[in-house]
Amino acid sequence: MTLPVTSLHNHEFLHTIPSFDVNAPEVISALHKVALNVSMLFPGTGCIIMLLHPSARFLLTYTSEQIIQHPFIYAGSRLDQVLQSHQPVIIEDVADQDKLAREIPGFHGRSLLLLPLLNTDICIGALVIMGYEPQVFDDQAVRIGRAFADQAALSLMSVQQASSVQHWILEDQRYLRTILQASSDGIALVGDQRHFIEANPAFGRMFALQPAEMENCSCADIFGCNGDVKPACCLKGCMIEHALRHEQSLEYAEVDITIQGTPRVLGLSVTPVALKDAPVCLVIARDMTAVRDATRSKAKFLSMIAHELRSPLNAINGYLELLLTGVGGELTDEQHDFARRARAGSENLYALLEDLLLISRADAGQMRLHRELVLLPAIIDNAVEELELTAADNEITMQLDIADHLPRLYADSVRLQQVLRNLINNALHFTPAGGEVTISASLIKSDHRSSASLNDDDEPQQMIQLQVRDTGCGIAPEFHQRIFERFFQAPNERVSRAGGQGLGLSIVKMIIELHEGTVTVSSVPGQGSTFTCLLPCLSN
């Protein structure tokens, strides 16, 4: 009985059949061992191993002489019958050797035991035991043959899988090597003894060395830690040693170093990697010199423009102040209101210039605080006075809730006023007419630790809590962190007049953290927002 010709192609098992690599030495050795064991189990016989290709169009046939690939003639063939039924086929006396040789290349015997090679019910091919004379294969011979065929299939699959895994590993290594060679970022591995194990060409170019020259060099020699002037990242100890000891990645840092007498800026990422033999550090470096130079040039330009604009603004503010004090004569109520509004607009423009100047100084690494002993209530009053006209124009009520006898702060009063101005201005932008903005200050005890504190047993310290609360549209939770990023503005369809440059809150965060404080936001959409700043204060 002949099975349908198309049935083999309909079997899903074809997708799970491996494509045997007959050029792999391991596969050839396994095939040879199978053939050798057959000759020992069945003396006076030959062996042919046929492996099915996943396409079902080809057979790989192994004999003691060679491995050949040939078309699979499955229509009505004995092999087709074995592959589909998973049952052996026995021919005790072959009547037509030529026909059988066409089905089974290399066959030249007079009797045949054709056994399926099964691996977990998947037939990957067939084992041909070929008798050179007519021969009877009894039940015992068939049982032995089937058991051996199952073991042979398992062995071949194991060898092929191991060969495939090895091939994938080699391919992955080749791809990784190609990526490392082509990467424009410097990539290197540093061992636990702080010596370079390997570096890609880009890493070598940054230090004017060939990658091979860097191997076994200490990181201290490469980064110049042994010189008179150490990189800032290593002033408190070797960053690579720190990453390995604590098994944690270090924050990205830009490091000023000198390479062959030329100052450079490198952006470094250091990540410990746990290997089987010993831990290593993955160091990724990027030359940021051009970026830093461009940033400083931009900051210098912004600073120059801001300074040029400050002079006429100072003159405008000064003359408006003289006008309001009556130096030029008495003003009518309407004229006085006009002058106050002009001064408020001029002060807002001046505040924007201060924001731009602060950003430019921070980018240029020139941000400094001018600290002195200050009282927060006076700073709050000045900030509120600047923006009370804006609040009145938008029909928003401003409330103050300042605790009595607040301790002094050792802080930069100009910068703290900038913080308050930005927070209040932000609240006014997002609060509708009829709403309320409340500025409060109180003394609390907090577990906040300054960056200089190394003692985990320190008692909670006194902090001044400064809050700006509004009854505006609120902020969605997913934007609570992002609103402190530069130029980011949370989308809000309820407010049409928000405007702004997206700098105010990022400047607030920068100034508060320079004072070793923290700023957080709590907000529910539709219910307003509360910005809370914690600032360390002096004991009374």
Secondary structure, DSSP 8 states (H G I E B T S, - for coil): ----GGGGGG-GGGGGS----TTSHHHHHHHHHHHHHHHHHSTTEEEEEEEE-TTSSEEEEE-SS-EEEEE---TT-HHHHHHHH---EEESS-S-HHHHHHHSTT---SEEEEEEEEETTEEEEEEEEEESS-----HHHHHHHHHHHHHHHHHHHHHHHHHHHHHHHHHHHHHHHHHHHH-SSEEEEE-TTSBEEEE-HHHHHHTT--HHHHTT-BHHHHHTTTSSS--GGGTTS-HHHHHHHHT-----EEEEEEETTEEEEEEEEEEEE--SSS-EEEEEEEE-HHHHHHHHHHHHHHHHHHHHHHHHHHHHHHHHHHHHTTTT----HHHHHHHHHHHHHHHHHHHHHHHHHHHHHHHTT------EEE-HHHHHHHHHHHHHHHHHHTT-EEEEEE-SS---EEE-HHHHHHHHHHHHHHHHHTS-TT-EEEEEEEEEEE----TT---TT---EEEEEEEEEE-S----GGGTTGGGSTT-----TT-SS----S-HHHHHHHHHHHTT-EEEEEE-TTS-EEEEEEEE----
